[in-house]
Amino acid sequence: MNRLRTANALLRCNAVAHGAIPRTTRLAVATATPLRLQPTASRPFTTSRSLLKKDRGSKDDAKPSKKDKRGNSPSPSESSSSPSKETTPNDPFDFSDLTAAFDKHEKRYLDILTSVRSDGGFNVDTIGAVPVQPDRKSPQTFPLRELAAVAASGARRFTILAFDESSIKPIMSAIQNSEAFNQQPQRNEENPLELTLLLEPVRVEDLTKKAKEACQAWRERLRDETHKREKLHKKWKGDKTVSADDVVRLKDKMQKLQDERMKGIAAKEKQVLASIAKKG
């Protein structure tokens, strides 16, 4: 650095002596501050201003700010991670789900009572209507008529011809476990797809017993559905979805719906028992 200052001073003296610099500026040149060379500090690539700004921007984009007191929109990550609460039912007094369950049981037990009244269900139509569960792993059932052909082959004798051999055992189990029949078909040794159902005469006492048992089971199914709905009302009350007064009104309305169905069962039971009594 001292060598640079000495060289600058010699240059200025020579220039003044030979008139290379005007007289008006000689004083300024003589008193001018020597030029100092500042070494340029090297800046690491990773700490450049533009990159730092870009990094901060991408970080902000990845993590948006949360909703503040002024009502700014929440971040997508927060809205997706926060658990959603159970929605309030549109109309707690809508009992369409309960009436649909009642209708389902009504259809089932009306079919049973019809089969009992028609001499224990000894006809092609009632046998074909027996629900069969082809796959034990699946609760789905199909009417027997969709898995086999049913035909009367004599007095109280019926032939069941399965469409597939895999349906034989499910059909046999369905008929044996049915509330209307409770009898096991016999396999034909010559034809593995054929079953023979030979039904013994049924006494009036047995038909009466079957009809009463079917009606009692029907009542129990309705009570079960009502109990399920009542548990839902209690849950709504705990969630403060409905008030305590609403729970009382819901129970009253539900009880009326159940009472109406119970009256229908009593009327149907009386009608079926009277029809069976005529057979004696």
C-alpha positions in Angstrom: 0.0 0.0 0.0 2.9 2.5 0.8 4.4 1.7 -2.6 1.2 2.7 -4.3 1.0 6.0 -2.5 4.6 6.8 -3.4 4.0 6.0 -7.1 0.9 8.2 -7.2 2.7 11.1 -5.7 5.6 10.9 -8.2 3.1 10.8 -11.1 1.3 13.9 -9.9 4.6 15.8 -9.5 5.8 14.9 -13.0 2.4 15.8 -14.6 2.5 19.3 -12.9 6.1 19.9 -13.8 5.6 19.2 -17.5 2.2 21.1 -17.7 0.1 18.0 -18.4 -2.3 19.3 -15.7 -3.7 22.8 -15.9 -2.6 25.3 -13.3 -6.2 25.7 -12.0 -6.4 22.0 -11.1 -2.8 21.6 -9.9 -3.8 22.4 -6.4 -6.8 20.1 -6.4 -4.6 17.3 -7.9 -1.9 17.9 -5.3 -4.3 17.8 -2.4 -6.5 15.1 -3.9 -7.0 12.0 -1.7 -5.0 9.1 -3.0 -7.0 6.5 -4.7 -7.5 3.5 -2.6 -8.3 0.1 -4.1 -10.9 -1.7 -2.0 -10.7 -5.5 -2.4 -14.0 -7.0 -3.4 -15.3 -9.3 -0.8 -16.4 -12.6 -2.2 -20.0 -13.4 -1.5 -21.0 -17.1 -1.1 -23.5 -18.3 -3.7 -25.9 -19.6 -1.1 -26.2 -16.2 0.6 -26.9 -14.0 -2.4 -29.8 -11.5 -1.8 -31.9 -12.7 -4.7 -31.6 -16.4 -3.6 -32.4 -15.5 0.0 -35.5 -13.6 -1.1 -36.6 -16.5 -3.3 -36.1 -19.0 -0.5 -38.1 -17.0 1.9 -40.9 -16.7 -0.7 -41.0 -20.4 -1.4 -41.1 -21.1 2.4 -44.0 -18.7 2.8 -45.8 -20.4 -0.1 -45.3 -23.8 1.4 -46.7 -22.7 4.8 -49.4 -20.1 4.4 -50.3 -18.0 7.4 -53.1 -19.1 9.7 -56.3 -17.3 10.0 -55.9 -14.1 12.0 -58.3 -12.0 14.0 -59.1 -9.9 10.9 -60.7 -12.9 9.2 -58.0 -14.0 6.7 -58.5 -17.3 5.0 -57.0 -20.3 6.8 -54.3 -22.4 5.2 -55.4 -25.4 3.2 -53.3 -27.7 5.4 -55.1 -26.6 8.5 -58.6 -26.9 6.9 -57.9 -30.4 5.7 -56.3 -31.6 8.9 -58.8 -30.3 11.4 -61.5 -33.0 12.1 -65.0 -32.1 10.9 -67.8 -32.3 13.4 -71.0 -34.3 12.9 -73.5 -32.3 11.0 -76.8 -31.4 12.5 -79.7 -33.4 11.0 -81.9 -31.3 8.7 -85.1 -32.4 10.4 -84.8 -34.5 13.6 -88.6 -35.2 13.4 -88.2 -36.9 10.0 -88.8 -40.6 10.7 -88.5 -41.8 7.2 -85.6 -44.1 8.2 -87.7 -45.7 10.9 -90.8 -46.1 8.7 -88.6 -47.7 5.9 -87.3 -50.2 8.5 -90.9 -50.9 9.6 -91.9 -51.5 6.0 -89.1 -53.9 5.4 -90.1 -56.1 8.3 -93.7 -55.8 7.4 -93.1 -57.2 3.9 -91.1 -60.1 5.3 -93.6 -61.2 7.9 -96.6 -60.8 5.7 -95.0 -63.3 3.3 -94.5 -65.7 6.2 -98.1 -65.3 7.4 -99.3 -65.8 3.8 -97.4 -69.1 3.5 -98.6 -70.3 6.9 -102.2 -69.5 6.1 -102.0 -71.4 2.8 -101.6 -74.7 4.6 -98.1 -74.1 5.9 -96.7 -72.5 2.7 -97.0 -75.7 0.6 -97.0 -74.1 -2.8 -94.5 -73.2 -5.5 -94.6 -69.5 -5.0 -93.9 -69.5 -1.3 -91.1 -72.1 -1.7 -89.6 -69.9 -4.5 -89.7 -66.9 -2.2 -87.5 -68.4 0.5 -84.4 -66.2 1.0 -81.1 -68.0 0.2 -77.6 -66.9 1.2 -75.3 -68.3 -1.5 -72.1 -67.0 0.1 -71.5 -67.2 3.9 -69.0 -64.4 3.7 -71.6 -62.0 2.3 -75.0 -61.2 4.0 -76.7 -60.8 0.7 -79.6 -63.1 0.0 -81.6 -64.1 -3.1 -85.0 -65.6 -3.6 -84.8 -69.3 -4.1 -86.5 -68.9 -7.5 -83.4 -67.0 -8.8 -81.1 -70.0 -8.0 -83.4 -72.9 -8.9 -86.6 -73.9 -10.6 -89.4 -75.1 -8.3 -92.2 -77.4 -9.5 -95.0 -79.4 -7.9 -94.5 -83.2 -8.5 -97.4 -84.6 -6.5 -99.5 -84.1 -3.4 -97.4 -82.1 -1.0 -94.3 -83.1 -3.1 -92.1 -80.5 -4.8 -89.0 -80.7 -7.0 -86.2 -78.1 -6.8 -83.8 -78.0 -9.7 -80.8 -75.9 -8.9 -79.1 -73.9 -11.7 -75.6 -74.6 -10.2 -74.3 -77.3 -7.9 -72.8 -74.7 -5.6 -76.3 -73.5 -4.7 -77.5 -76.9 -3.4 -76.2 -76.7 0.2 -77.3 -73.0 0.6 -80.8 -73.9 -0.7 -81.1 -76.9 1.7 -80.0 -74.8 4.7 -82.4 -72.0 3.7 -85.4 -74.3 3.6 -84.5 -76.1 6.8 -83.9 -72.9 8.7 -86.9 -71.0 7.3 -89.7 -70.1 9.8 -92.3 -71.4 7.4 -91.0 -74.8 6.5 -88.3 -76.1 8.9 -87.8 -79.2 6.8 -84.8 -80.5 4.9 -85.0 -81.4 1.2 -83.5 -84.7 0.0 -80.9 -84.9 -2.7 -81.5 -87.0 -5.8 -78.8 -89.6 -6.2 -79.1 -89.6 -10.0 -79.1 -85.9 -10.4 -76.8 -83.8 -8.2 -78.7 -80.6 -9.1 -82.2 -81.9 -8.0 -83.8 -81.7 -4.6 -87.0 -83.3 -3.4 -89.2 -81.6 -0.8 -91.8 -83.9 0.7 -94.0 -82.0 3.1 -96.1 -83.8 5.8 -99.6 -82.7 6.5 -99.7 -79.9 9.1 -102.2 -79.8 11.9 -104.2 -76.8 12.6 -102.5 -76.5 16.0 -99.1 -76.3 14.3 -100.2 -73.7 11.8 -101.7 -71.6 14.7 -98.5 -71.8 16.6 -96.4 -70.8 13.5 -98.7 -67.8 12.9 -98.4 -66.6 16.5 -94.7 -67.0 16.6 -94.3 -65.1 13.3 -96.4 -62.2 14.7 -94.5 -62.1 17.9 -91.2 -62.0 16.0 -92.6 -59.2 13.9 -93.3 -57.2 17.1 -89.8 -57.7 18.4 -88.3 -56.5 15.2 -90.3 -53.3 15.4 -89.2 -52.7 19.0 -85.6 -53.2 18.0 -85.9 -50.6 15.3 -87.5 -48.1 17.8 -84.7 -48.8 20.3 -82.1 -48.0 17.7 -83.8 -44.7 16.9 -84.1 -43.8 20.6 -80.4 -44.3 21.1 -79.8 -41.8 18.2 -82.0 -39.3 20.0 -79.9 -39.6 23.1 -76.8 -39.0 21.1 -78.2 -35.9 19.5 -79.1 -34.6 23.0 -75.5 -35.2 24.2 -74.2 -33.4 21.1 -76.7 -30.5 21.9 -78.1 -31.1 18.4 -81.6 -31.2 19.9 -82.9 -30.0 23.2 -84.3 -32.0 26.1 -87.9 -30.9 25.1 -87.3 -32.1 21.6 -86.2 -35.5 22.8 -89.5 -35.8 24.7 -91.5 -34.8 21.6 -89.4 -37.2 19.4 -90.2 -40.1 21.8 -94.0 -39.3 21.7 -94.0 -39.2 17.9 -92.0 -42.4 17.7 -94.3 -44.2 20.1 -97.3 -43.3 18.0 -95.7 -44.7 14.9 -94.9 -47.9 16.7 -98.4 -48.2 18.2 -99.9 -47.8 14.7 -97.8 -50.7 13.4 -98.6 -52.8 16.4 -102.3 -52.4 15.8 -101.7 -53.5 12.2 -99.9 -56.6 13.4 -102.8 -57.5 15.8 -105.3 -57.1 13.0 -103.3 -59.3 10.7 -102.8 -62.0 13.3 -106.5 -62.1 14.0 -107.2 -62.5 10.3 -104.7 -65.3 9.8 -105.8 -67.2 12.9 -109.4 -67.1 11.7 -108.4 -68.4 8.3 -106.5 -71.3 9.9 -109.3 -72.1 12.2 -111.6 -72.7 9.2 -109.3 -75.5 8.1 -110.2 -77.5 11.2 
